[in-house]
Amino acid sequence: MLFSAWLFLSMYMVTFAQKKYSLEDVIELAKGQSPFSRQAETRKENRYWQYRFFRSNYNPQLRMNGTLPAYTQSVSQAPLPDGSFRYTQVEQSNNTLNLGLVQPIFFTGGTVSVNSSLQYFRNFQAVAPLPEIQWGGTVMNIQLNQPVFAFNQLRWDRKTEPLRYEESKRSYVEEMELISRTAVTRFFDVLDAQINLQIAEFNLANNDTIYKIEEGRYNIGTTPKDKLLQAELQLLRSRQDVTQAKINLQIARLQMRSYLGFRDNEEFELVLPESIPPLYLSVEEALELAKLNRADFIAFERRKLEADREVAQARGQRFQTNVTAAFGLNNNGFALADVYQDPTRQQTFALSLNVPIVDWGRNEARMQTAIANKKLNDYVIAQDEVNFEQEIITQVRQFDVLLSQIEITRKSDEVAQERYLVSQNRYLIGRIDITNLNIALTEKDTAKRSYVGALRSFWTSFYDLRRLTLYDFSNRRLLYIPD
């Protein structure tokens, strides 16, 4: 009976819970309902609408503006021929309405527009023969506005913004993989606390039994009092360990609930993820996939273009020249129909210049600053590319070590468990003392924690590699597929 009791005590106590979660379950919950996944979704949506806004810059814009109605009643000064003035009552309505279609020209940076306008004026204080109502307007006006030698914002946006949008889509997938990686950390925080509580409860039951055995032996005179006091001290420490382990488990569960977005206090238990997926990876393949899929690699190209853009913008600020040309038809009359009968031609051509004669080197300084920033940017990007590759190489090469570590710690856990059972039996028959039994117990607990720690390191690195390459090496599939 005593031997059977020790076999029962050698098993970890099971914490009954309403629900059990695997590592995959926790990751799916984090990606599906956590506050961080919703933030990532919102950022993704925001970036989409920013891109839509950019695309709209190249489409024609139909705009209407005007002042309608407009009414004025006041007393105003009116000058007289002799230089004096008199006050007159003014009551007028002056309404305008403009309709225009504007089309940007992205390859030149100019705009072409077609406009039509109408004005209505009424003088309520008019005295014959002055007319009370007058109409005026532009039947049609075509206008070209073209900067010369200027920085072309539309052309550069057309180069950088599609890259920025593509980068944002890949960044979203990377954010989701980072959420998965953080979920792994939260999962193992709870799992460590859960296993520590199991160990502490087992040790408490074990030390309680040892104390009773030592007490019985002391009563019959087969063990000294210091051994009994040692067993009692170990029992008291075990009770303290159980209390602390319960607090740690409660804190870890609260942190995981907060991360996953749980709103209830439902108890749950986590399942140790011992099933290791098959991995087929090489450094060369991982680097190729990272360069193909990662947002950072697109960001390198975008950052180089933005540096070139700064140089072009500095160059475009040296001279400011603008050409404006317009042709239209306008007219006026006492009735609305008069505006559209035999309108007269309306033509405009203007060339405006703003050329610095003496600027004390301002343009040169601006230009050289942009060039120096471009060089600095190139050096920084070159270093970032090296770090980018080194991070992936390190991550891939450590997997062999991690897999080996899991195998070693698993075997160590099994050996330590078996050794402890042997030590239990030897202690029961009096072949070893309590000190050696406690050593075996400590080694058993250490081996279990090392095994769980090795699993934590593997799964953390596994999801780090997914984030760094946007590729699932276990299922051989891309995590991001371009539209």
FENBEL-V530170 format. One record per residue. N is the residue number from 1. RES is the residue in one small letter. NEAR is the number of other ideal C-beta (glycine too) atoms within 10 Angstrom. Layout:
n->[N N]
res->[RES RES]
near->[NEAR NEAR]
This chain:
n->[1 2 3 4 5 6 7 8 9 10 11 12 13 14 15 16 17 18 19 20 21 22 23 24 25 26 27 28 29 30 31 32 33 34 35 36 37 38 39 40 41 42 43 44 45 46 47 48 49 50 51 52 53 54 55 56 57 58 59 60 61 62 63 64 65 66 67 68 69 70 71 72 73 74 75 76 77 78 79 80 81 82 83 84 85 86 87 88 89 90 91 92 93 94 95 96 97 98 99 100 101 102 103 104 105 106 107 108 109 110 111 112 113 114 115 116 117 118 119 120 121 122 123 124 125 126 127 128 129 130 131 132 133 134 135 136 137 138 139 140 141 142 143 144 145 146 147 148 149 150 151 152 153 154 155 156 157 158 159 160 161 162 163 164 165 166 167 168 169 170 171 172 173 174 175 176 177 178 179 180 181 182 183 184 185 186 187 188 189 190 191 192 193 194 195 196 197 198 199 200 201 202 203 204 205 206 207 208 209 210 211 212 213 214 215 216 217 218 219 220 221 222 223 224 225 226 227 228 229 230 231 232 233 234 235 236 237 238 239 240 241 242 243 244 245 246 247 248 249 250 251 252 253 254 255 256 257 258 259 260 261 262 263 264 265 266 267 268 269 270 271 272 273 274 275 276 277 278 279 280 281 282 283 284 285 286 287 288 289 290 291 292 293 294 295 296 297 298 299 300 301 302 303 304 305 306 307 308 309 310 311 312 313 314 315 316 317 318 319 320 321 322 323 324 325 326 327 328 329 330 331 332 333 334 335 336 337 338 339 340 341 342 343 344 345 346 347 348 349 350 351 352 353 354 355 356 357 358 359 360 361 362 363 364 365 366 367 368 369 370 371 372 373 374 375 376 377 378 379 380 381 382 383 384 385 386 387 388 389 390 391 392 393 394 395 396 397 398 399 400 401 402 403 404 405 406 407 408 409 410 411 412 413 414 415 416 417 418 419 420 421 422 423 424 425 426 427 428 429 430 431 432 433 434 435 436 437 438 439 440 441 442 443 444 445 446 447 448 449 450 451 452 453 454 455 456 457 458 459 460 461 462 463 464 465 466 467 468 469 470 471 472 473 474 475 476 477 478 479 480 481 482 483]
res->[m l f s a w l f l s m y m v t f a q k k y s l e d v i e l a k g q s p f s r q a e t r k e n r y w q y r f f r s n y n p q l r m n g t l p a y t q s v s q a p l p d g s f r y t q v e q s n n t l n l g l v q p i f f t g g t v s v n s s l q y f r n f q a v a p l p e i q w g g t v m n i q l n q p v f a f n q l r w d r k t e p l r y e e s k r s y v e e m e l i s r t a v t r f f d v l d a q i n l q i a e f n l a n n d t i y k i e e g r y n i g t t p k d k l l q a e l q l l r s r q d v t q a k i n l q i a r l q m r s y l g f r d n e e f e l v l p e s i p p l y l s v e e a l e l a k l n r a d f i a f e r r k l e a d r e v a q a r g q r f q t n v t a a f g l n n n g f a l a d v y q d p t r q q t f a l s l n v p i v d w g r n e a r m q t a i a n k k l n d y v i a q d e v n f e q e i i t q v r q f d v l l s q i e i t r k s d e v a q e r y l v s q n r y l i g r i d i t n l n i a l t e k d t a k r s y v g a l r s f w t s f y d l r r l t l y d f s n r r l l y i p d]
near->[4 8 11 8 12 15 11 9 16 14 9 12 14 8 14 7 13 8 9 10 19 14 21 14 16 25 24 14 18 25 17 12 12 20 12 18 20 12 12 20 13 10 14 16 11 11 17 14 9 14 17 10 10 17 14 9 14 13 10 12 13 10 12 8 11 13 11 11 8 13 11 11 11 9 8 11 8 9 9 8 5 6 6 7 11 8 9 11 10 14 13 16 16 15 15 16 15 17 14 16 13 16 14 18 16 16 10 16 19 20 16 17 18 16 17 17 20 18 18 18 17 16 16 13 12 14 7 6 5 9 12 13 14 18 19 16 22 18 17 14 19 12 17 16 17 16 18 15 10 20 16 19 16 17 15 19 17 16 14 17 17 15 16 19 17 16 19 18 17 20 21 19 21 20 20 22 23 17 22 23 20 17 27 24 15 21 27 25 20 23 23 18 22 23 21 22 22 18 20 24 18 20 25 21 16 21 24 16 17 25 20 12 17 25 13 12 16 16 10 7 7 11 20 12 9 8 17 19 12 19 24 15 12 21 19 11 14 21 14 11 18 19 12 13 21 15 12 18 22 12 13 21 20 13 15 24 17 12 21 21 15 16 6 6 8 10 11 18 15 25 14 14 20 10 8 15 12 8 15 8 17 10 14 10 14 22 17 13 20 21 17 14 22 24 20 20 15 21 19 16 14 19 17 14 15 17 20 15 21 18 15 16 16 21 17 16 16 16 14 15 14 15 14 14 15 16 14 20 17 17 17 14 16 11 10 12 9 16 20 13 10 7 17 10 8 15 8 11 10 10 10 11 9 8 9 12 4 6 12 8 10 12 15 12 12 16 16 12 13 19 15 10 14 18 10 11 16 13 10 12 17 10 10 14 14 10 10 20 15 10 14 21 14 11 20 22 11 16 17 10 12 19 14 11 18 18 12 13 20 16 12 18 19 12 13 21 15 11 15 21 15 11 20 21 14 15 19 15 8 10 10 17 14 19 9 13 20 19 14 20 21 13 17 24 18 13 21 20 16 17 23 21 15 21 23 18 17 21 23 16 19 21 20 19 24 21 20 22 27 20 23 15 21 13 9 10 9 14 18 19 9 9 4]
